[in-house]
Amino acid sequence: MSTSTQFYLDQAALCGRNAQAASLQNQREVQLKAQAAWQAMADRAIQTATERDRREAERRAVALASQGESECHETR
């Protein structure tokens, strides 16, 4: 997990704790909205990293396959 993703998750948790501790309803609502926004950023960062890893693995597989094909052509 990247540093920014962990930061987003930490901020979401902090906002959640602040919401629980808030004595006024409007403070609670602000903190809950902030928590949702931080969580959305964390979710997006996780999804982006997962997709990037998938694409990199796919590129490596294609590169290995094409390297194997070129070796086969050279031996003929």
C-alpha contacts under 8 A as a table, 3 or more apart, distances in Angstrom:
res1	aa1	res2	aa2	distance
1	M	5	T	6.41
1	M	6	Q	6.80
1	M	46	I	7.66
2	S	5	T	5.24
2	S	6	Q	6.36
3	T	6	Q	5.17
3	T	7	F	6.14
4	S	7	F	4.92
4	S	8	Y	6.21
5	T	8	Y	5.12
5	T	9	L	6.29
5	T	41	M	7.83
5	T	42	A	5.19
5	T	45	A	6.03
5	T	46	I	6.93
6	Q	9	L	5.07
6	Q	10	D	6.05
6	Q	42	A	7.61
7	F	10	D	5.02
7	F	11	Q	6.12
8	Y	11	Q	5.14
8	Y	12	A	6.18
8	Y	38	W	5.36
8	Y	39	Q	6.61
8	Y	41	M	6.52
8	Y	42	A	5.23
9	L	12	A	5.06
9	L	13	A	6.22
9	L	38	W	6.80
9	L	39	Q	6.26
9	L	42	A	5.98
10	D	13	A	5.13
10	D	14	L	6.17
11	Q	14	L	4.98
11	Q	15	C	6.14
11	Q	35	Q	7.23
11	Q	38	W	6.35
12	A	15	C	5.18
12	A	16	G	6.20
12	A	34	A	7.24
12	A	35	Q	4.39
12	A	36	A	7.05
12	A	37	A	7.79
12	A	38	W	5.05
12	A	39	Q	5.61
13	A	16	G	4.99
13	A	17	R	6.29
13	A	35	Q	7.06
14	L	17	R	5.12
14	L	18	N	6.13
14	L	35	Q	7.83
15	C	18	N	4.90
15	C	19	A	6.03
15	C	31	Q	5.22
15	C	32	L	6.65
15	C	34	A	6.44
15	C	35	Q	5.07
16	G	19	A	5.07
16	G	20	Q	6.37
16	G	31	Q	6.72
16	G	32	L	6.38
16	G	35	Q	5.95
17	R	20	Q	5.15
17	R	21	A	6.27
18	N	21	A	5.04
18	N	22	A	5.98
18	N	28	R	7.46
18	N	31	Q	6.42
19	A	22	A	5.15
19	A	27	Q	7.06
19	A	28	R	4.44
19	A	29	E	7.26
19	A	30	V	7.90
19	A	31	Q	5.09
19	A	32	L	6.03
20	Q	28	R	7.05
21	A	28	R	7.99
22	A	25	Q	7.33
22	A	27	Q	5.94
22	A	28	R	5.36
23	S	27	Q	7.38
23	S	28	R	7.48
24	L	27	Q	5.34
24	L	28	R	6.33
25	Q	28	R	5.02
25	Q	29	E	6.21
26	N	29	E	5.05
26	N	30	V	6.21
27	Q	30	V	5.16
27	Q	31	Q	6.23
28	R	31	Q	5.19
28	R	32	L	6.11
29	E	32	L	5.04
29	E	33	K	6.11
30	V	33	K	5.19
30	V	34	A	6.18
31	Q	34	A	4.99
31	Q	35	Q	6.01
32	L	35	Q	4.91
32	L	36	A	6.21
33	K	36	A	5.11
33	K	37	A	6.26
34	A	37	A	5.04
34	A	38	W	6.19
35	Q	38	W	5.24
35	Q	39	Q	6.07
36	A	39	Q	5.07
36	A	40	A	6.07
37	A	40	A	5.08
37	A	41	M	6.34
38	W	41	M	5.11
38	W	42	A	6.25
39	Q	42	A	4.99
39	Q	43	D	6.06
40	A	43	D	5.04
40	A	44	R	6.09
41	M	44	R	5.09
41	M	45	A	6.12
42	A	45	A	5.08
42	A	46	I	6.13
43	D	46	I	5.14
43	D	47	Q	6.10
44	R	47	Q	5.06
44	R	48	T	6.04
45	A	48	T	5.07
45	A	49	A	6.14
46	I	49	A	5.18
46	I	50	T	6.10
47	Q	50	T	5.11
47	Q	51	E	6.12
48	T	51	E	5.16
48	T	52	R	6.04
49	A	52	R	5.01
49	A	53	D	6.11
50	T	53	D	5.18
50	T	54	R	6.24
51	E	54	R	5.03
51	E	55	R	6.22
52	R	55	R	5.16
52	R	56	E	6.15
53	D	56	E	5.11
53	D	57	A	6.16
54	R	57	A	5.19
54	R	58	E	6.19
55	R	58	E	4.98
55	R	59	R	6.15
56	E	59	R	5.05
56	E	60	R	6.19
57	A	60	R	5.10
57	A	61	A	6.19
58	E	61	A	5.10
58	E	62	V	6.26
59	R	62	V	5.10
59	R	63	A	6.07
60	R	63	A	5.00
60	R	64	L	6.08
61	A	64	L	5.15
61	A	65	A	6.10
62	V	65	A	5.04
62	V	66	S	6.08
63	A	66	S	5.17
63	A	67	Q	6.01
64	L	67	Q	5.00
64	L	68	G	6.13
65	A	68	G	5.12
65	A	69	E	6.29
66	S	69	E	4.98
66	S	70	S	6.23
67	Q	70	S	5.20
67	Q	71	E	6.31
68	G	71	E	5.18
68	G	72	C	6.32
69	E	72	C	5.12
69	E	73	H	6.39
70	S	73	H	5.14
70	S	74	E	6.31
71	E	74	E	5.16
71	E	75	T	6.58
72	C	75	T	5.54
72	C	76	R	6.99
73	H	76	R	5.64
